[in-house]
Amino acid sequence: MPEFALDLNDDQKAVREWIHGFAADVIRPAAAEWDEREETPWPIIQEAAKIGLYSLDFYAQQFFDPTGLGIPMAMEELFWGDAGIALSLVGTGLAAVGVLANGTEEQIGTWIPQMYGDAADVKLAAFCSSEPDAGSDVAAMRTRAVYDEARDEWVLTGTKTWATNGGIANVHVVVAVVDPELGSKGHASFIVPPGTPGLSQGQKFKKHGIRASHTAEVVLDDVRIPGHCLLGGKEKLDERLARARERVRTGGERVKNAAMATFEASRPAVAAQAVGIARAAYEVALEYAKTRVQFGRPIIDNQGIAFQLADMATRVDAARLLVWRASWMAAAGKPFEAAEGSMSKLFAGETAQTVTAQAMQILGGNGYTREYPVERMHRDAAIYTVFEGTSEIQRLVIARTVSGVAVR
Ligand SMILES: Cc1cc2nc3c(=O)[nH]c(=O)nc-3n(C[C@H](O)[C@H](O)[C@H](O)COP(=O)(O)OP(=O)(O)OC[C@H]3O[C@@H](n4cnc5c(N)ncnc54)[C@H](O)[C@@H]3O)c2cc1C
């Protein structure tokens, strides 16, 4: 198991510098344009694919970094560039993690490459769990998966919502109910291969922030997929369901559900995105405070401004430390016994909101306009207390874990 260390090694530093260069030279200059267009920035995804930054190889390398710091470092740099564009670059990763968390080696090898495509023909993937009546309450999910034994096919029916890349993805990972009696323990994840009839995009949402990232409903109308598209395979599912039924009968060991396995693995990575946004806003505010002159001196000469910047810097560092700890624990195979993954997401998400709001205040009237980037950063930051589990749900997870009480 690698020791926890805050020193990046030479390879990590080189990768960070490379990503930072792309974020500064390609992502940042395009941020305002794609925010206004509210469209997927395909040309930037293609640019990233050309240099290997949007590729399975790159993410696999970071994902399997034994220190655990590869992914959070990459996320922080990309989201420092711009959150909407960066989410278009990393949204595929949530679906890939869904396959990594629940799939067999063969499924991982077959489907993850198709999620990214290649530099000549880039592709995206979507992870579809949320539904109109099942957001935080995952157990309320209604999308059904029914096994047609005669044809060895699964039939998916239902409506998913809020899916990042939903409908424009090459591969969709869909969580559905296989046994309604078991609540969230009766869920399973499925691959819907490219071009499968019956899957279509519903409404595309117009959003407050991260507007370059595509968010839409996904409608599943009698979608037939081969038996081998059940992630983990039928045998494993049957065993898991049998254990869950046994547990319902006897009150035994806990069984994890499919969507939760994905979210647990991805929370620190999402938290790192929030750190990137917060750091970006802090840097803009620091620079502005040094140059903006009022009452004959730079505004940073006032403790009222300088102390805010001190708080912002402290919060950003504290958030990163929580993220790195959780990421290291996940890589080292240490279970989140005190809900460390949720702690990192909760604190980093709220830090992004607080710090971007403080940055707007420090920029005064300019902070409120689209001439300066902190207005966009503040809108982008708002999603970080909502998706991948709201702040209230993170607090619920932490409170239950640290107290052992089934807090409601
Ligand atoms: C831009 C965007 C992208 C997204 N991308 C994806 C994606 O790719 N795939 C996917 O599956 N989903 C995605 N989501 C969905 C996201 O994960 C959900 O929006 C989120 O889980 C919250 O669900 P909800 O919106 O239904 O809110 P609700 O669950 O209805 O919550 C409403 C409010 O009630 C609070 N609340 C609910 N239950 C409790 C409780 N027990 N105690 C205290 N407070 C509670 C919540 O914290 C929140 O403040 C995305 C959402 C957005 C907006």
The ligand as a MOL file (V3000), in Angstrom:
LIG
                    3D

  0  0  0     0  0            999 V3000
M  V30 BEGIN CTAB
M  V30 COUNTS 53 58 0 0 0
M  V30 BEGIN ATOM
M  V30 1 C -26.4790 19.2760 -14.3470 0
M  V30 2 C -26.8250 17.9520 -13.7660 0
M  V30 3 C -26.1510 16.8170 -14.2070 0
M  V30 4 C -26.4840 15.5620 -13.6840 0
M  V30 5 N -25.8650 14.4290 -14.1920 0
M  V30 6 C -26.3480 13.2140 -13.8450 0
M  V30 7 C -25.9000 12.0320 -14.5070 0
M  V30 8 O -25.0300 12.0890 -15.3790 0
M  V30 9 N -26.4590 10.8330 -14.1800 0
M  V30 10 C -27.4270 10.7460 -13.2210 0
M  V30 11 O -27.9050 9.6410 -12.9630 0
M  V30 12 N -27.8760 11.8420 -12.5490 0
M  V30 13 C -27.3550 13.0720 -12.8390 0
M  V30 14 N -27.8180 14.2030 -12.2130 0
M  V30 15 C -28.8560 14.0600 -11.1880 0
M  V30 16 C -28.3950 14.4480 -9.7840 0
M  V30 17 O -27.5740 13.4720 -9.2610 0
M  V30 18 C -29.6750 14.7210 -8.9580 0
M  V30 19 O -30.2000 15.9490 -9.4020 0
M  V30 20 C -29.3990 14.7600 -7.4770 0
M  V30 21 O -29.1030 13.4800 -7.0020 0
M  V30 22 C -30.6020 15.3080 -6.6750 0
M  V30 23 O -31.7840 14.7140 -7.0490 0
M  V30 24 P -33.0630 15.6080 -7.3590 0
M  V30 25 O -32.6460 16.6280 -8.3340 0
M  V30 26 O -34.1750 14.7110 -7.7580 0
M  V30 27 O -33.4000 16.3470 -6.0010 0
M  V30 28 P -34.2850 15.7770 -4.7900 0
M  V30 29 O -33.8110 14.4250 -4.4080 0
M  V30 30 O -35.7370 15.9400 -5.1320 0
M  V30 31 O -33.9220 16.7960 -3.6380 0
M  V30 32 C -34.5200 18.0850 -3.4940 0
M  V30 33 C -33.9920 18.7170 -2.2050 0
M  V30 34 O -34.4110 17.9190 -1.0770 0
M  V30 35 C -33.2890 17.5290 -0.3220 0
M  V30 36 N -33.5150 16.1960 0.2490 0
M  V30 37 C -33.9720 15.0730 -0.3770 0
M  V30 38 N -34.0220 14.0540 0.4660 0
M  V30 39 C -33.5730 14.5010 1.6670 0
M  V30 40 C -33.4000 13.9130 2.9560 0
M  V30 41 N -33.6480 12.6190 3.1870 0
M  V30 42 N -32.9440 14.6950 3.9630 0
M  V30 43 C -32.6570 16.0010 3.7540 0
M  V30 44 N -32.8200 16.6150 2.5580 0
M  V30 45 C -33.2650 15.8680 1.5290 0
M  V30 46 C -32.1260 17.5150 -1.3150 0
M  V30 47 O -30.8830 17.6120 -0.6500 0
M  V30 48 C -32.4590 18.7350 -2.1590 0
M  V30 49 O -32.0340 19.8960 -1.4980 0
M  V30 50 C -27.4680 15.4630 -12.6910 0
M  V30 51 C -28.1280 16.6170 -12.2440 0
M  V30 52 C -27.8430 17.8390 -12.7750 0
M  V30 53 C -28.6260 19.0430 -12.3160 0
M  V30 END ATOM
M  V30 BEGIN BOND
M  V30 1 1 1 2
M  V30 2 1 2 3
M  V30 3 2 2 52
M  V30 4 2 3 4
M  V30 5 1 4 5
M  V30 6 1 4 50
M  V30 7 2 5 6
M  V30 8 1 6 7
M  V30 9 1 6 13
M  V30 10 2 7 8
M  V30 11 1 7 9
M  V30 12 1 9 10
M  V30 13 2 10 11
M  V30 14 1 10 12
M  V30 15 2 12 13
M  V30 16 1 13 14
M  V30 17 1 14 15
M  V30 18 1 14 50
M  V30 19 1 15 16
M  V30 20 1 16 17
M  V30 21 1 16 18
M  V30 22 1 18 19
M  V30 23 1 18 20
M  V30 24 1 20 21
M  V30 25 1 20 22
M  V30 26 1 22 23
M  V30 27 1 23 24
M  V30 28 2 24 25
M  V30 29 1 24 26
M  V30 30 1 24 27
M  V30 31 1 27 28
M  V30 32 2 28 29
M  V30 33 1 28 30
M  V30 34 1 28 31
M  V30 35 1 31 32
M  V30 36 1 32 33
M  V30 37 1 33 34
M  V30 38 1 33 48
M  V30 39 1 34 35
M  V30 40 1 35 36
M  V30 41 1 35 46
M  V30 42 1 36 37
M  V30 43 1 36 45
M  V30 44 2 37 38
M  V30 45 1 38 39
M  V30 46 1 39 40
M  V30 47 2 39 45
M  V30 48 1 40 41
M  V30 49 2 40 42
M  V30 50 1 42 43
M  V30 51 2 43 44
M  V30 52 1 44 45
M  V30 53 1 46 47
M  V30 54 1 46 48
M  V30 55 1 48 49
M  V30 56 2 50 51
M  V30 57 1 51 52
M  V30 58 1 52 53
M  V30 END BOND
M  V30 END CTAB
M  END
